[in-house]
Amino acid sequence: MTVELAVLPDKYENLIIVGTSVRKSAAVLAPYLQSLAWQELPPRTKVKYVFVDDGCDRDARNLLDQFVADGRGEILRGVPGAVGDFSDVHPATHQWSLSAMRRVGANKDRIIRRALELRADALWLVDADLILETTVLLSLANADKPIACAVYWTHWQKQAAETRTSHAAPQVWLRHPYQLDGRGQDEFEFRRKLLGRGLVRVWGQGACTLVRRHVLETGLDFSPLPDPAFQQGLMAGEDRQFCAKAERMHIEMWADTWPDIFHIYHLPNDLTRVEDLTRRLSTQHATRAALGDLISAKVQALEPLPGPNGTWHHAPPQHVRGRLGTLQLLPELEEALYTLERGQERMIAVHVPLDYPVPYMRGKRRLLKVKLVDVKPYQFPPVIEEELFVGPKSGKWQDSATLTEQQVAGREEVASAS
């Protein structure tokens, strides 16, 4: 009898399948593929690209063929589609038909099946009209969530008129088909959370999503629901089908607001920004953090906490994200963050003061393990940054969506005079 020995944990290499259904021009596809190529990978991780050709023209198909050459990936045949059932060149917004949404969902399900065949540890579905900064995959992997979606901001509609403002909005939501309020939050609170660089629970998402294998093995997919409500309009979108199923199966979805991503949405206008955004998003992140930088870290308490009925438990790792110097951290923890290199972790002792919010912790010395995941300059994501007022001295910011047009004008007047 042949016995197959398991790979030791420190030798195991994780496999992440990366792909999507592709029907984009070469001008849009080229920077997308370039940004996939410059992704930093988590330790002991390899990727394999699996794309579905959804009717690419010759130039775009050539780019895909070159990208997956030398065993880096494969291209699957797409579901046959009707001519003209989708357009991304339109005066206002993209034009989707029901058949196009069904087809794209079926194409994504082909990628899911291939990921399961290859026994991948995770699947990263990332749309072909995005330009990603170098650590998007790294951030999603470190989020440790069953489903994690990197957030980006888009003007879904072009400005209707000079007197009517269309604010940039995220591709995550709280209520279907696309509501940014609910679940005990109003829209402004939700937007504020999404600008905080943390992890935010959501009930709708798509386009840049890391799904763990145990989720794929549940059968969650993009196939259409039989409910009449999901047969028309935005509700018919394949991402809505996926997210509604996830909610019914009690699988949590989280928005990862750390990455910076540019969405090439309005053609041809957005193509004029590709060169500048590519330069910015391809810049390698610093090795160490300095005062005022944005940091992403994970902190693990090494000692158990008391639970009910005399039990003890270990708290899950906590994600610490934000601007160094403004985060509410114990001094030993913040000092440690300055000494670490990205990807490095160490054990530290902290001394909890007597006024700490958690009574049990007061006056104790506790051991923590801290890991510095990522570092980058203090800035805001593409597109939404144009709508924020950021104090040049303080760095304090305010979202224009939370102000009236008269207040925006008054604020700009004050800012220009200072």
GUTOR-126235 format. One record per residue (C-alpha): residue number from 1; residue in three letters; x negated, y, z negated. Coordinates in Angstrom, 2 decimals. Example, Ala and Ser with C-alpha at 12.3 -4.5 7.8 and 13.67 -1.06 7.14 Angstrom:
BEGIN
1,Ala,-12.30,-4.50,-7.80
2,Ser,-13.67,-1.06,-7.14
This chain:
BEGIN
1,Met,0.00,0.00,0.00
2,Thr,-1.34,3.41,0.97
3,Val,-1.12,6.10,-1.69
4,Glu,-1.22,9.74,-0.58
5,Leu,-2.89,11.93,-3.18
6,Ala,-1.54,15.44,-3.80
7,Val,-3.74,18.41,-3.03
8,Leu,-5.14,20.06,-6.14
9,Pro,-3.40,23.40,-6.91
10,Asp,-6.60,25.41,-6.46
11,Lys,-7.16,23.80,-3.03
12,Tyr,-3.60,23.92,-1.70
13,Glu,-3.11,26.29,1.23
14,Asn,0.32,27.90,1.52
15,Leu,1.91,28.09,4.97
16,Ile,4.09,31.06,5.89
17,Ile,5.96,31.02,9.18
18,Val,6.22,34.50,10.72
19,Gly,8.59,35.30,13.55
20,Thr,11.82,36.64,14.95
21,Ser,14.06,36.72,18.00
22,Val,12.36,39.00,20.54
23,Arg,13.95,41.18,23.20
24,Lys,11.85,44.34,23.24
25,Ser,9.79,46.19,25.81
26,Ala,6.03,45.87,25.81
27,Ala,5.71,49.46,24.56
28,Val,7.61,48.55,21.38
29,Leu,6.27,45.02,21.04
30,Ala,2.56,45.88,21.28
31,Pro,2.29,47.95,18.05
32,Tyr,4.51,45.43,16.26
33,Leu,2.21,42.53,17.13
34,Gln,-0.80,44.63,16.23
35,Ser,0.62,45.28,12.78
36,Leu,1.27,41.56,12.26
37,Ala,-2.35,40.87,13.15
38,Trp,-3.75,43.30,10.55
39,Gln,-1.72,41.89,7.63
40,Glu,-3.75,40.99,4.55
41,Leu,-2.88,37.48,3.42
42,Pro,-2.46,36.28,-0.15
43,Pro,-5.23,33.95,-1.37
44,Arg,-5.15,30.42,0.05
45,Thr,-2.48,31.32,2.59
46,Lys,-2.28,30.78,6.32
47,Val,0.36,31.94,8.80
48,Lys,1.84,30.46,11.93
49,Tyr,3.85,32.60,14.35
50,Val,7.12,31.28,15.73
51,Phe,8.98,33.56,18.10
52,Val,12.13,33.03,20.15
53,Asp,12.17,34.61,23.62
54,Asp,15.56,36.30,23.81
55,Gly,15.10,37.57,27.35
56,Cys,11.76,39.40,27.33
57,Asp,10.61,41.01,30.54
58,Arg,7.35,39.81,32.11
59,Asp,5.07,42.32,30.34
60,Ala,6.56,41.60,26.92
61,Arg,6.37,37.84,27.48
62,Asn,2.71,38.15,28.44
63,Leu,2.04,39.94,25.15
64,Leu,3.76,37.16,23.21
65,Asp,1.85,34.45,25.09
66,Gln,-1.47,36.14,24.37
67,Phe,-0.59,36.62,20.70
68,Val,0.23,32.96,20.01
69,Ala,-2.68,31.60,22.06
70,Asp,-5.37,29.40,20.49
71,Gly,-2.94,27.62,18.21
72,Arg,-1.80,30.71,16.31
73,Gly,1.83,30.03,17.05
74,Glu,4.53,29.02,19.48
75,Ile,7.42,30.48,21.45
76,Leu,10.78,28.75,21.38
77,Arg,13.40,28.95,24.08
78,Gly,16.25,31.28,23.20
79,Val,19.99,30.72,23.41
80,Pro,21.22,31.82,26.86
81,Gly,22.65,35.32,26.73
82,Ala,24.98,37.46,28.74
83,Val,23.53,40.29,30.81
84,Gly,23.95,43.69,29.21
85,Asp,25.43,42.56,25.88
86,Phe,22.87,44.63,23.92
87,Ser,21.15,47.97,24.43
88,Asp,18.59,49.82,22.32
89,Val,18.51,52.80,24.70
90,His,21.58,54.88,23.85
91,Pro,22.24,58.55,23.07
92,Ala,23.42,57.76,19.51
93,Thr,22.54,54.28,18.22
94,His,21.94,50.66,19.24
95,Gln,24.86,48.93,20.94
96,Trp,25.57,45.39,19.74
97,Ser,28.20,43.01,21.08
98,Leu,29.59,40.03,19.21
99,Ser,27.87,37.64,21.61
100,Ala,24.50,39.32,21.04
101,Met,24.83,39.08,17.26
102,Arg,25.82,35.42,17.49
103,Arg,22.92,34.68,19.81
104,Val,20.33,36.38,17.61
105,Gly,21.68,34.49,14.61
106,Ala,21.34,31.21,16.49
107,Asn,17.78,32.12,17.50
108,Lys,16.85,32.85,13.89
109,Asp,18.34,29.53,12.85
110,Arg,15.98,27.84,15.32
111,Ile,13.08,29.46,13.51
112,Ile,14.47,28.28,10.16
113,Arg,14.66,24.70,11.45
114,Arg,11.11,24.93,12.74
115,Ala,9.88,26.25,9.38
116,Leu,11.51,23.28,7.66
117,Glu,9.98,20.85,10.17
118,Leu,6.54,22.31,9.46
119,Arg,7.18,22.15,5.68
120,Ala,6.36,25.84,5.38
121,Asp,6.27,27.35,1.90
122,Ala,8.06,30.48,3.12
123,Leu,9.51,32.12,6.21
124,Trp,8.92,35.78,7.00
125,Leu,11.52,37.04,9.46
126,Val,10.36,40.45,10.66
127,Asp,12.05,42.36,13.49
128,Ala,10.05,43.15,16.61
129,Asp,10.54,46.94,16.47
130,Leu,8.65,47.57,13.22
131,Ile,5.14,48.85,12.54
132,Leu,3.97,47.54,9.19
133,Glu,1.25,48.76,6.87
134,Thr,-1.49,46.26,6.09
135,Thr,-0.12,44.85,2.82
136,Val,3.57,44.23,3.55
137,Leu,3.31,40.43,3.48
138,Leu,1.03,40.58,0.45
139,Ser,3.60,42.64,-1.44
140,Leu,6.53,40.40,-0.50
141,Ala,4.61,37.30,-1.56
142,Asn,3.68,38.84,-4.92
143,Ala,7.30,39.83,-5.59
144,Asp,7.98,36.19,-6.59
145,Lys,11.62,36.39,-5.55
146,Pro,13.69,33.75,-3.70
147,Ile,14.52,36.35,-1.04
148,Ala,12.53,39.60,-0.85
149,Cys,13.05,42.28,1.79
150,Ala,10.62,45.12,2.50
151,Val,12.53,48.41,2.76
152,Tyr,12.21,50.98,5.55
153,Trp,14.22,54.10,6.39
154,Thr,15.98,54.99,9.64
155,His,18.24,57.68,11.08
156,Trp,20.87,55.23,12.32
157,Gln,22.64,57.99,14.22
158,Lys,20.96,60.83,16.07
159,Gln,21.87,64.26,14.82
160,Ala,25.40,64.96,16.04
161,Ala,24.96,68.70,15.86
162,Glu,22.60,71.27,14.45
163,Thr,25.00,72.02,11.60
164,Arg,25.55,68.40,10.61
165,Thr,22.74,66.51,8.89
166,Ser,22.30,62.78,9.26
167,His,20.15,61.52,6.40
168,Ala,17.71,58.67,6.76
169,Ala,19.03,55.48,5.16
170,Pro,17.61,52.08,4.20
171,Gln,18.31,48.70,5.80
172,Val,19.46,47.28,2.45
173,Trp,22.85,47.79,0.86
174,Leu,25.08,46.98,-2.15
175,Arg,28.44,46.19,-0.53
176,His,29.30,44.86,2.91
177,Pro,29.29,45.87,5.64
178,Tyr,26.91,48.75,4.76
179,Gln,27.80,50.55,1.55
180,Leu,25.12,52.18,-0.57
181,Asp,27.28,52.39,-3.68
182,Gly,28.93,49.85,-5.94
183,Arg,27.68,47.28,-8.46
184,Gly,27.79,50.02,-11.10
185,Gln,25.76,52.52,-9.04
186,Asp,26.55,55.53,-6.90
187,Glu,24.73,56.15,-3.63
188,Phe,22.33,58.72,-5.08
189,Glu,21.24,56.41,-7.90
190,Phe,20.65,53.63,-5.40
191,Arg,18.59,55.87,-3.12
192,Arg,16.55,57.04,-6.10
193,Lys,15.74,53.45,-7.04
194,Leu,14.72,52.65,-3.47
195,Leu,12.26,55.54,-3.53
196,Gly,10.69,54.35,-6.78
197,Arg,8.33,51.74,-5.25
198,Gly,9.75,48.99,-7.45
199,Leu,11.88,45.89,-6.95
200,Val,15.62,46.55,-6.66
201,Arg,18.42,43.97,-6.67
202,Val,20.53,44.19,-3.50
203,Trp,23.43,42.27,-1.97
204,Gly,22.64,43.01,1.67
205,Gln,19.37,43.18,3.58
206,Gly,17.56,42.12,6.71
207,Ala,14.87,42.70,9.34
208,Cys,11.79,42.20,7.14
209,Thr,12.59,39.33,4.82
210,Leu,10.50,36.67,3.08
211,Val,12.53,33.56,2.25
212,Arg,11.06,30.82,0.04
213,Arg,11.24,27.18,1.08
214,His,13.56,26.13,-1.76
215,Val,16.08,28.66,-0.37
216,Leu,15.73,27.34,3.18
217,Glu,16.31,23.83,1.88
218,Thr,19.74,24.84,0.52
219,Gly,21.01,25.18,4.11
220,Leu,21.33,28.97,3.98
221,Asp,21.30,30.27,7.55
222,Phe,22.65,32.86,10.01
223,Ser,25.53,30.84,11.44
224,Pro,28.88,32.69,11.50
225,Leu,31.26,32.42,8.60
226,Pro,34.84,31.34,9.40
227,Asp,36.33,34.25,7.41
228,Pro,38.31,36.60,9.70
229,Ala,36.64,39.60,8.01
230,Phe,33.28,38.52,9.44
231,Gln,34.41,38.38,13.07
232,Gln,34.28,42.04,14.09
233,Gly,32.30,45.26,13.76
234,Leu,29.32,45.44,11.45
235,Met,30.69,42.51,9.47
236,Ala,29.98,40.24,12.43
237,Gly,26.22,40.94,12.25
238,Glu,24.08,37.88,11.62
239,Asp,22.41,39.49,8.60
240,Arg,25.84,39.99,6.97
241,Gln,26.62,36.30,7.48
242,Phe,23.31,35.35,5.87
243,Cys,23.71,37.72,2.91
244,Ala,27.33,36.80,2.20
245,Lys,26.34,33.14,2.11
246,Ala,23.43,33.90,-0.22
247,Glu,25.77,35.71,-2.62
248,Arg,28.26,32.83,-2.58
249,Met,25.40,30.42,-3.31
250,His,24.18,32.66,-6.17
251,Ile,20.80,33.22,-4.52
252,Glu,19.41,36.59,-5.52
253,Met,18.08,39.08,-2.96
254,Trp,15.64,41.82,-3.88
255,Ala,14.48,44.94,-2.05
256,Asp,10.73,45.51,-2.18
257,Thr,10.26,49.27,-1.93
258,Trp,6.45,49.23,-2.12
259,Pro,5.58,48.87,1.62
260,Asp,5.45,51.67,4.20
261,Ile,7.08,50.71,7.51
262,Phe,8.06,52.62,10.64
263,His,11.13,51.55,12.62
264,Ile,10.89,52.24,16.37
265,Tyr,14.62,52.73,16.70
266,His,15.53,55.66,18.96
267,Leu,14.07,55.16,22.42
268,Pro,12.19,56.75,23.98
269,Asn,11.81,59.45,21.28
270,Asp,10.27,57.24,18.58
271,Leu,7.56,56.04,20.94
272,Thr,5.94,59.48,20.73
273,Arg,5.24,58.80,17.03
274,Val,3.69,55.36,17.48
275,Glu,0.08,56.53,17.84
276,Asp,0.09,58.63,14.65
277,Leu,2.01,56.05,12.61
278,Thr,-0.23,53.23,13.83
279,Arg,-3.26,55.19,12.67
280,Arg,-1.72,55.78,9.26
281,Leu,-0.31,52.31,8.65
282,Ser,-3.43,50.45,9.82
283,Thr,-5.64,52.21,7.26
284,Gln,-7.11,49.76,4.76
285,His,-6.09,50.35,1.16
286,Ala,-8.64,51.32,-1.47
287,Thr,-10.33,48.63,-3.53
288,Arg,-9.86,50.41,-6.87
289,Ala,-7.28,52.80,-8.25
290,Ala,-7.88,56.43,-9.23
291,Leu,-5.76,58.85,-11.22
292,Gly,-2.72,59.86,-9.17
293,Asp,-2.79,56.80,-6.90
294,Leu,0.17,54.50,-6.42
295,Ile,-0.43,51.08,-7.96
296,Ser,1.35,47.76,-7.81
297,Ala,0.46,45.38,-10.65
298,Lys,1.76,42.27,-12.41
299,Val,1.62,41.91,-16.17
300,Gln,2.12,38.59,-17.94
301,Ala,2.58,38.31,-21.72
302,Leu,0.47,35.34,-22.86
303,Glu,2.21,34.84,-26.19
304,Pro,5.81,33.63,-26.59
305,Leu,8.72,35.72,-27.81
306,Pro,11.42,34.64,-30.26
307,Gly,14.76,33.55,-28.86
308,Pro,18.13,32.54,-30.32
309,Asn,18.45,29.73,-32.86
310,Gly,14.77,29.74,-33.75
311,Thr,13.58,29.06,-30.18
312,Trp,10.60,30.60,-28.42
313,His,10.14,31.44,-24.76
314,His,7.58,32.99,-22.41
315,Ala,8.72,36.16,-20.67
316,Pro,8.44,36.20,-16.86
317,Pro,5.76,38.44,-15.29
318,Gln,6.65,42.11,-15.18
319,His,6.04,44.22,-12.08
320,Val,4.46,47.59,-12.82
321,Arg,4.61,50.04,-9.92
322,Gly,4.25,53.78,-9.68
323,Arg,1.83,56.65,-9.88
324,Leu,-1.09,56.31,-12.26
325,Gly,-0.94,59.01,-14.89
326,Thr,2.86,59.16,-14.92
327,Leu,3.72,55.54,-15.82
328,Gln,4.76,54.81,-19.41
329,Leu,2.03,52.28,-20.25
330,Leu,0.14,51.36,-23.38
331,Pro,-3.34,52.95,-23.20
332,Glu,-5.27,49.65,-23.04
333,Leu,-3.14,48.48,-20.11
334,Glu,-3.54,51.69,-18.12
335,Glu,-7.30,51.77,-18.75
336,Ala,-7.58,48.19,-17.49
337,Leu,-5.91,49.13,-14.21
338,Tyr,-8.76,51.53,-13.44
339,Thr,-11.36,48.77,-13.91
340,Leu,-9.80,46.13,-11.66
341,Glu,-10.30,45.56,-7.95
342,Arg,-7.31,44.67,-5.79
343,Gly,-6.42,41.02,-6.28
344,Gln,-8.42,40.78,-9.50
345,Glu,-6.89,39.86,-12.85
346,Arg,-8.10,39.87,-16.43
347,Met,-6.89,39.27,-19.96
348,Ile,-6.60,42.25,-22.27
349,Ala,-5.40,42.96,-25.81
350,Val,-2.94,45.78,-26.47
351,His,-1.96,47.28,-29.81
352,Val,1.75,48.02,-29.97
353,Pro,2.63,51.22,-31.90
354,Leu,5.20,51.38,-34.66
355,Asp,7.59,53.44,-32.52
356,Tyr,7.74,50.86,-29.67
357,Pro,11.30,50.34,-28.33
358,Val,11.28,46.58,-29.07
359,Pro,11.32,46.15,-32.88
360,Tyr,9.71,42.69,-32.88
361,Met,6.63,44.01,-31.06
362,Arg,5.93,46.94,-33.39
363,Gly,2.57,46.91,-35.12
364,Lys,1.38,43.77,-33.33
365,Arg,-1.69,42.95,-31.26
366,Arg,-0.66,41.15,-28.08
367,Leu,-2.55,39.43,-25.31
368,Leu,-1.65,40.25,-21.70
369,Lys,-2.87,39.10,-18.31
370,Val,-2.86,41.94,-15.79
371,Lys,-3.38,41.70,-12.02
372,Leu,-3.86,44.65,-9.70
373,Val,-1.94,43.72,-6.55
374,Asp,-2.30,46.87,-4.43
375,Val,-3.40,50.51,-4.42
376,Lys,-2.62,53.36,-2.05
377,Pro,-2.51,57.16,-2.00
378,Tyr,0.49,58.93,-3.47
379,Gln,2.85,59.36,-0.54
380,Phe,6.31,58.40,0.66
381,Pro,7.55,56.03,3.38
382,Pro,7.80,57.21,7.00
383,Val,10.97,59.04,8.06
384,Ile,12.39,59.52,4.56
385,Glu,9.31,61.57,3.62
386,Glu,10.55,64.27,5.97
387,Glu,13.67,64.71,3.84
388,Leu,11.95,64.93,0.47
389,Phe,10.80,68.05,-1.27
390,Val,7.51,67.20,-2.99
391,Gly,5.94,69.76,-5.28
392,Pro,2.44,70.55,-3.94
393,Lys,1.03,70.85,-7.46
394,Ser,3.16,68.50,-9.57
395,Gly,4.03,65.83,-7.02
396,Lys,7.60,65.89,-8.33
397,Trp,10.07,65.06,-5.59
398,Gln,13.72,65.51,-4.74
399,Asp,15.86,63.81,-2.12
400,Ser,17.63,66.27,0.19
401,Ala,20.61,63.91,0.37
402,Thr,21.41,64.84,-3.24
403,Leu,21.72,68.57,-2.42
404,Thr,24.24,70.68,-0.55
405,Glu,23.10,72.45,2.63
406,Gln,23.11,75.76,0.72
407,Gln,20.90,74.27,-1.98
408,Val,18.48,72.88,0.62
409,Ala,18.18,76.31,2.21
410,Gly,17.65,77.95,-1.17
411,Arg,15.01,75.45,-2.18
412,Glu,13.08,75.97,1.04
413,Glu,13.21,79.71,0.51
414,Val,11.76,79.35,-2.99
415,Ala,9.11,76.89,-1.80
416,Ser,7.93,79.18,1.01
417,Ala,7.63,82.12,-1.36
418,Ser,5.54,80.24,-3.96
